[in-house]
Amino acid sequence: MVLCRCLVHSPPKRGDYLAYTKPVGYPDSSLICGIKGCKNPAIVWVSSDELNDYKNGERIFNGPSNFTKVKVDNSGFFNQFFEE
């Protein structure tokens, strides 16, 4: 399950989320940070399974609930502690 957060509220370096990609239209997409009270545009953090799915051409990912899905662009992944 992806995690949608702005660059200010990124997840900690340890944990399940390895890298992020951008939703289609970022920063002008409708995806907003999931932190309460934050209204910044969100990026999409992914786990290793989702990273592999992305490398295999998947661009639509689920969040932790059935509320919505997110479509990401083709710009690849970013993160200071991630090497593709």
PyMOL CGO cylinders between C-alpha atoms (Angstrom):
from pymol import cmd
from pymol.cgo import CYLINDER

trace = [
    CYLINDER, 0.00, 0.00, 0.00, 1.35, 3.37, -0.98, 0.3, 1, 1, 1, 1, 1, 1,
    CYLINDER, 1.35, 3.37, -0.98, 1.73, 6.29, 1.40, 0.3, 1, 1, 1, 1, 1, 1,
    CYLINDER, 1.73, 6.29, 1.40, 0.88, 9.78, 0.14, 0.3, 1, 1, 1, 1, 1, 1,
    CYLINDER, 0.88, 9.78, 0.14, 2.80, 12.55, 1.89, 0.3, 1, 1, 1, 1, 1, 1,
    CYLINDER, 2.80, 12.55, 1.89, 4.29, 15.89, 0.93, 0.3, 1, 1, 1, 1, 1, 1,
    CYLINDER, 4.29, 15.89, 0.93, 8.06, 16.33, 0.86, 0.3, 1, 1, 1, 1, 1, 1,
    CYLINDER, 8.06, 16.33, 0.86, 7.91, 17.99, 4.31, 0.3, 1, 1, 1, 1, 1, 1,
    CYLINDER, 7.91, 17.99, 4.31, 6.12, 14.99, 5.88, 0.3, 1, 1, 1, 1, 1, 1,
    CYLINDER, 6.12, 14.99, 5.88, 8.06, 12.17, 4.25, 0.3, 1, 1, 1, 1, 1, 1,
    CYLINDER, 8.06, 12.17, 4.25, 8.23, 8.83, 6.12, 0.3, 1, 1, 1, 1, 1, 1,
    CYLINDER, 8.23, 8.83, 6.12, 11.33, 8.05, 8.19, 0.3, 1, 1, 1, 1, 1, 1,
    CYLINDER, 11.33, 8.05, 8.19, 14.35, 6.53, 6.43, 0.3, 1, 1, 1, 1, 1, 1,
    CYLINDER, 14.35, 6.53, 6.43, 13.76, 3.21, 8.11, 0.3, 1, 1, 1, 1, 1, 1,
    CYLINDER, 13.76, 3.21, 8.11, 10.61, 1.27, 7.43, 0.3, 1, 1, 1, 1, 1, 1,
    CYLINDER, 10.61, 1.27, 7.43, 8.69, -0.14, 4.52, 0.3, 1, 1, 1, 1, 1, 1,
    CYLINDER, 8.69, -0.14, 4.52, 8.83, 2.85, 2.19, 0.3, 1, 1, 1, 1, 1, 1,
    CYLINDER, 8.83, 2.85, 2.19, 11.94, 2.87, 0.01, 0.3, 1, 1, 1, 1, 1, 1,
    CYLINDER, 11.94, 2.87, 0.01, 11.41, 5.61, -2.54, 0.3, 1, 1, 1, 1, 1, 1,
    CYLINDER, 11.41, 5.61, -2.54, 8.84, 7.96, -3.97, 0.3, 1, 1, 1, 1, 1, 1,
    CYLINDER, 8.84, 7.96, -3.97, 7.42, 8.79, -7.35, 0.3, 1, 1, 1, 1, 1, 1,
    CYLINDER, 7.42, 8.79, -7.35, 5.13, 11.56, -8.50, 0.3, 1, 1, 1, 1, 1, 1,
    CYLINDER, 5.13, 11.56, -8.50, 1.41, 11.35, -9.18, 0.3, 1, 1, 1, 1, 1, 1,
    CYLINDER, 1.41, 11.35, -9.18, 0.28, 12.33, -12.66, 0.3, 1, 1, 1, 1, 1, 1,
    CYLINDER, 0.28, 12.33, -12.66, 0.22, 16.14, -12.86, 0.3, 1, 1, 1, 1, 1, 1,
    CYLINDER, 0.22, 16.14, -12.86, 2.39, 16.76, -9.77, 0.3, 1, 1, 1, 1, 1, 1,
    CYLINDER, 2.39, 16.76, -9.77, 2.47, 19.33, -8.20, 0.3, 1, 1, 1, 1, 1, 1,
    CYLINDER, 2.47, 19.33, -8.20, -0.86, 20.36, -9.70, 0.3, 1, 1, 1, 1, 1, 1,
    CYLINDER, -0.86, 20.36, -9.70, -2.52, 16.97, -9.09, 0.3, 1, 1, 1, 1, 1, 1,
    CYLINDER, -2.52, 16.97, -9.09, -5.46, 16.50, -6.74, 0.3, 1, 1, 1, 1, 1, 1,
    CYLINDER, -5.46, 16.50, -6.74, -3.36, 14.31, -4.41, 0.3, 1, 1, 1, 1, 1, 1,
    CYLINDER, -3.36, 14.31, -4.41, -2.86, 16.08, -1.06, 0.3, 1, 1, 1, 1, 1, 1,
    CYLINDER, -2.86, 16.08, -1.06, -0.64, 15.07, 1.89, 0.3, 1, 1, 1, 1, 1, 1,
    CYLINDER, -0.64, 15.07, 1.89, -2.32, 12.65, 4.29, 0.3, 1, 1, 1, 1, 1, 1,
    CYLINDER, -2.32, 12.65, 4.29, -1.05, 14.40, 7.45, 0.3, 1, 1, 1, 1, 1, 1,
    CYLINDER, -1.05, 14.40, 7.45, -3.88, 16.09, 9.34, 0.3, 1, 1, 1, 1, 1, 1,
    CYLINDER, -3.88, 16.09, 9.34, -3.95, 19.82, 8.63, 0.3, 1, 1, 1, 1, 1, 1,
    CYLINDER, -3.95, 19.82, 8.63, -1.42, 19.70, 5.78, 0.3, 1, 1, 1, 1, 1, 1,
    CYLINDER, -1.42, 19.70, 5.78, -2.58, 21.00, 2.39, 0.3, 1, 1, 1, 1, 1, 1,
    CYLINDER, -2.58, 21.00, 2.39, 0.65, 20.48, 0.43, 0.3, 1, 1, 1, 1, 1, 1,
    CYLINDER, 0.65, 20.48, 0.43, 0.70, 18.42, -2.78, 0.3, 1, 1, 1, 1, 1, 1,
    CYLINDER, 0.70, 18.42, -2.78, 1.63, 14.80, -2.08, 0.3, 1, 1, 1, 1, 1, 1,
    CYLINDER, 1.63, 14.80, -2.08, 4.18, 12.47, -3.60, 0.3, 1, 1, 1, 1, 1, 1,
    CYLINDER, 4.18, 12.47, -3.60, 3.69, 8.70, -3.55, 0.3, 1, 1, 1, 1, 1, 1,
    CYLINDER, 3.69, 8.70, -3.55, 5.94, 6.57, -1.33, 0.3, 1, 1, 1, 1, 1, 1,
    CYLINDER, 5.94, 6.57, -1.33, 6.21, 2.90, -2.27, 0.3, 1, 1, 1, 1, 1, 1,
    CYLINDER, 6.21, 2.90, -2.27, 7.37, -0.37, -0.74, 0.3, 1, 1, 1, 1, 1, 1,
    CYLINDER, 7.37, -0.37, -0.74, 9.70, -2.87, -2.40, 0.3, 1, 1, 1, 1, 1, 1,
    CYLINDER, 9.70, -2.87, -2.40, 6.75, -4.84, -3.83, 0.3, 1, 1, 1, 1, 1, 1,
    CYLINDER, 6.75, -4.84, -3.83, 5.28, -1.69, -5.39, 0.3, 1, 1, 1, 1, 1, 1,
    CYLINDER, 5.28, -1.69, -5.39, 8.69, -0.69, -6.69, 0.3, 1, 1, 1, 1, 1, 1,
    CYLINDER, 8.69, -0.69, -6.69, 8.91, -4.02, -8.52, 0.3, 1, 1, 1, 1, 1, 1,
    CYLINDER, 8.91, -4.02, -8.52, 5.37, -3.56, -9.84, 0.3, 1, 1, 1, 1, 1, 1,
    CYLINDER, 5.37, -3.56, -9.84, 6.36, -0.10, -11.14, 0.3, 1, 1, 1, 1, 1, 1,
    CYLINDER, 6.36, -0.10, -11.14, 9.41, -1.55, -12.89, 0.3, 1, 1, 1, 1, 1, 1,
    CYLINDER, 9.41, -1.55, -12.89, 7.03, -4.05, -14.54, 0.3, 1, 1, 1, 1, 1, 1,
    CYLINDER, 7.03, -4.05, -14.54, 4.85, -1.24, -15.92, 0.3, 1, 1, 1, 1, 1, 1,
    CYLINDER, 4.85, -1.24, -15.92, 2.19, -0.79, -13.22, 0.3, 1, 1, 1, 1, 1, 1,
    CYLINDER, 2.19, -0.79, -13.22, 1.21, 2.85, -12.66, 0.3, 1, 1, 1, 1, 1, 1,
    CYLINDER, 1.21, 2.85, -12.66, -1.95, 2.58, -10.52, 0.3, 1, 1, 1, 1, 1, 1,
    CYLINDER, -1.95, 2.58, -10.52, -1.53, 1.85, -6.81, 0.3, 1, 1, 1, 1, 1, 1,
    CYLINDER, -1.53, 1.85, -6.81, -3.79, 1.37, -3.79, 0.3, 1, 1, 1, 1, 1, 1,
    CYLINDER, -3.79, 1.37, -3.79, -3.61, 3.23, -0.52, 0.3, 1, 1, 1, 1, 1, 1,
    CYLINDER, -3.61, 3.23, -0.52, -4.36, 1.68, 2.89, 0.3, 1, 1, 1, 1, 1, 1,
    CYLINDER, -4.36, 1.68, 2.89, -8.13, 1.85, 2.34, 0.3, 1, 1, 1, 1, 1, 1,
    CYLINDER, -8.13, 1.85, 2.34, -10.57, 1.50, -0.53, 0.3, 1, 1, 1, 1, 1, 1,
    CYLINDER, -10.57, 1.50, -0.53, -11.16, 5.25, -0.55, 0.3, 1, 1, 1, 1, 1, 1,
    CYLINDER, -11.16, 5.25, -0.55, -9.15, 5.86, -3.71, 0.3, 1, 1, 1, 1, 1, 1,
    CYLINDER, -9.15, 5.86, -3.71, -6.28, 4.73, -5.91, 0.3, 1, 1, 1, 1, 1, 1,
    CYLINDER, -6.28, 4.73, -5.91, -3.48, 6.88, -7.30, 0.3, 1, 1, 1, 1, 1, 1,
    CYLINDER, -3.48, 6.88, -7.30, -1.93, 6.94, -10.76, 0.3, 1, 1, 1, 1, 1, 1,
    CYLINDER, -1.93, 6.94, -10.76, 1.76, 7.85, -10.97, 0.3, 1, 1, 1, 1, 1, 1,
    CYLINDER, 1.76, 7.85, -10.97, 3.76, 9.23, -13.87, 0.3, 1, 1, 1, 1, 1, 1,
    CYLINDER, 3.76, 9.23, -13.87, 6.72, 7.74, -15.73, 0.3, 1, 1, 1, 1, 1, 1,
    CYLINDER, 6.72, 7.74, -15.73, 9.44, 9.92, -14.20, 0.3, 1, 1, 1, 1, 1, 1,
    CYLINDER, 9.44, 9.92, -14.20, 10.91, 7.08, -12.12, 0.3, 1, 1, 1, 1, 1, 1,
    CYLINDER, 10.91, 7.08, -12.12, 11.83, 7.09, -8.44, 0.3, 1, 1, 1, 1, 1, 1,
    CYLINDER, 11.83, 7.09, -8.44, 13.55, 9.59, -6.20, 0.3, 1, 1, 1, 1, 1, 1,
    CYLINDER, 13.55, 9.59, -6.20, 15.10, 9.42, -2.77, 0.3, 1, 1, 1, 1, 1, 1,
    CYLINDER, 15.10, 9.42, -2.77, 18.43, 10.32, -1.26, 0.3, 1, 1, 1, 1, 1, 1,
    CYLINDER, 18.43, 10.32, -1.26, 18.76, 6.81, 0.22, 0.3, 1, 1, 1, 1, 1, 1,
    CYLINDER, 18.76, 6.81, 0.22, 17.49, 4.92, -2.82, 0.3, 1, 1, 1, 1, 1, 1,
    CYLINDER, 17.49, 4.92, -2.82, 19.56, 3.74, -5.76, 0.3, 1, 1, 1, 1, 1, 1,
    CYLINDER, 19.56, 3.74, -5.76, 17.76, 2.38, -8.82, 0.3, 1, 1, 1, 1, 1, 1,
]
cmd.load_cgo(trace, "trace")
